[in-house]
Amino acid sequence: NGSERPPGSPWDIASRSGRDFISSDLTELDPATAALAGREGFGGVLIVPVKGFDGTTAALMTVWTLAGMPTADAGARTIGIRELVEAAIRIRFQFDELRRTARLDSLTGLANRIAFHDSLSGQDLGRDLVVLYIDLDGFKEVNDVHGHTTGDRVLQIAAKRIEASVRTADLVARLGGDEFAVLCRRCGRDEAGELAKRILQALRQPVVIEGLELIVPASIGVAWGERATAELLSRADEALYEAKRAGRDTLRFSDGS
């Protein structure tokens, strides 16, 4: 009954009223519920809204009261229980938020190095796994010449372009500085090459920040395997440096091609 909140019922009124609790005798309930409650010796019901972290009603506590039990006494006890429940909700919300933010890069909103390495924990994620290691070309010069504020905007724009270039299920992370990585599942070698080319093309487009036009391309290393491991990232990193040595703004596979 409480979860359904039929329109006009005490549960519905309690969820919308903002009051500490709603008290109802059995005559205000639907006949089937009232009959069941009466057979159990109950004389009424208290419905207590439980507030979530944002102040909205997250749940309703339903407390059946024995016939003849003072409503005020039952209400006071129930409000005390509700306060404990609300405190538990707040603590859990804060814990979940801390855990979430600990795995996010604060500048770009992407997964961070911790989250990416957790995904490379050795668990079997299926065949045809690919890691793309991405490093922006000439980013240090952007910071040195135009300042870190402009550099931060370049990183944010690059992050959005990389995300827009990959598939929905792919994990995109900022590993630190101007280094990014993508973990792809069920992605063959040819598809990985096409994906990397899309990223290269997206990052070649000019970045305009307050009238300043910058072009910050990237180099990409690609490695693939059947299990997600740190070794897969290491091979992609080696391929990235091959791309750098080849002249930048290009990609290289871990097999040297």
N, C-alpha and C positions, 0 to 999 in steps of 0.2 A: 504493500500500500504506500509506504513512505517513498519508495523509489519512483512510483508511477506519477505521484503528484496530480491526481485527477483535478481538473479545474474546479475551483470553489471548495475543495476539500481542505481540512485543517493543514495538511502538508503543503498544499499549494499556497495557502494564506501565509504560512510560516516562512516559506521560501522568499516571499515578496514583501513581507511586512517590515522587516528590520527589527522586530521586537525580540527580546531575549528568549521568550518561548510563547507558544500558543497552547492554551489549555482547552480541552474539549471533552464533553461528556459523551456517552455512547449514542445519544439521540442525534448527534450531528454527523455520525458516520453512516456509511452505506449499510443496509440491513444485514448483509452477510457478515461483514466485519464486526458489526455491533453484536450480532448473535454469538459469534465465536468468542469475542472478548467477554461477554456476559457469562458464558459457560465456564470460563476460566476464573471467574471471580473478580474481574476488573471492573472498575467503575468509571474510568476515564483514561485519557491519554494526553501526554505532554509531547509536543513536537518542538525540538530545539534546533535552530539553524546553526550550523558550524561554518565559520568564515574561513575562506582560503587566504593565501598570502596577499592577494590583491583586494581583499575586503568583500568579495562577493561570496554568496552562499555556495560552498563546495560540497556540503552534505547536510543531511537532516538526521538528528538523533531522535528516535521514537522510544518513549518510555511509557509503558502501560502502568497505571496506578491502581492500587487495590481500592475496592469500594470503601468509602469512609476515610481514606487517607487525605490529609490536608494538602491542597494543591501547592500552597506556598512552600511547605517543607520539601515536597518532591521537586519543585522548581529550583529551589536553592541548591539542592544536592546535584541536580542534573547540570546546572550552570557550572558548578565546580568541575564536573567531569568534562564538560564541553571545553573549558579553558585548557585542560590538560591535552585534549585532542587537538585543539588549535595550536598549542605550543609545539606538539609533535609534527603537525603539518608544516609549520614555519621552519622548524629545524631540518626536516627532510627537504623542503624546497631550497633552503640555503645550502645544504650539502650537495644536492643535485646541481645547483648553479655553480658552486665552486668546482665540482668535478667537471662540469661542462666547460667552464672558462679555462680550466687548467689544460684542456686539450685543444684550445683555439688560439690562433695567432691574433693578438689584440689589434694589430694594424690592418690586416686584410680580412679578418673573419674566416680565413681558411683553417683547416686542420693544422696543428703545429707539428714540430719534429716528434714530440712524444706520441701523439696520436698516430702519426705515420709509422713510427717504429713498432708501435703496438700491433699495427696491421701486418707488420713483417715479423710476426712472432714465431713463424715456423708452422702455423696451422695450415692445413690443406684447404685452400680456397677454390680448388678446381683447377683443371688444366688450362694452359694458355694464359699464363699470367705475364703481364708486361709492366716494367717500371720505366718511366721517362724521367730523366734528371735534366732540369732546365736551369740555365744560368743566363742572366741578362748580360749582353755585351755592352761595355762602356758605361756601366752604371756608376762606377766609382767617379768618373769624370762629371757625371750629372751632379752628384753630391758635392764634389770639390768646387765646381763652377757655380752652380745654382742654389746650393744649400740643401740641408736635410729635409726641409719642409717640402720642397719640390721633389726631392728624391722619394719621400714617403708617398706623395701623390702618384708618382710613376709606378711604384710598387703596387698600390691599390688598383690602378688601372690595369696593370699587367695581370694581376690576380683575376680580375673580372674577365679579361680576354681569354685567359687560359681556361677558366671555368666554362666560358661560353663555347669553347672549342672542343671540349671532351663530351663523353656520354654521361647521361644522368647518374649512372651507377658507379662511375669512376671516382676515386678519391683523389682530391687535389690538396696539396699541403704546401705551406711555406716552411722550408727547413731552416731558414735564417738568412739574414742579409738579402741578397738578390737571387737566392737559390730556391727553386720550387721543385716539386716532384709530383708525379701522377702514378697511381696504382690502378691498373686496368685488369679486370677479370674477363675470361673468355674472349681474349683479344689475340688474334693471330699476328704473325710478323708483318704481313702486308697491311692489315688494318692498323697496326701500331705505327707503321710508316706514314700512312695517310693522316692519322691523328696528329702525329708530330709535325707534319707539313702544314696542317691547319693552324697549329699553334704558332709555328714560325711565321706564317702569313699574317696572322692576327697581330703579332708583336712587331711586325715591320711597319704597321700603320703609324702615322705620326701621332704623337701625344701632344695635345694643346692644353697648356696650363696658364691661365691668365695672360693669354696672348703670346706666350712663349711656345714655339713648336719644337718638339724633340723627337728624334727617332732612336728608339732603344730596342734593337733586335735581340735575338737570343741564340744560344747554342744548345743543342739537345743531345743527350746520350740515351740510347734505348737498349734495354736488356730484357730477355724473356726466359721463362722457365716453367716448371710444373708446380713449384711450391713457393710461397711467399717467405723469403728469408732475407736477412741483412746482406747476404752475399749477392743477392739479386740487385740490391741498391748499389753495392760496391762496383759491380760490373757496369751498371748504368753510369756511374760516376767516372769510371775509366773511359767509357765511350764518349762521355761529355768532353773530356780533355782531348780526345782525338779530334772532336769537332772543333775545339778551340784552335788546335794546332793546324787544322785544315783551312783556317781562315775565318772562322766564326760565321754567324748567321747561317748555320747549316746543321745537319744532324748526322750522327754516326751510330751504327749498330755495334753491339758488343763483339760481334764476329769480325769487325774491321771493315765492314762494307758501308 
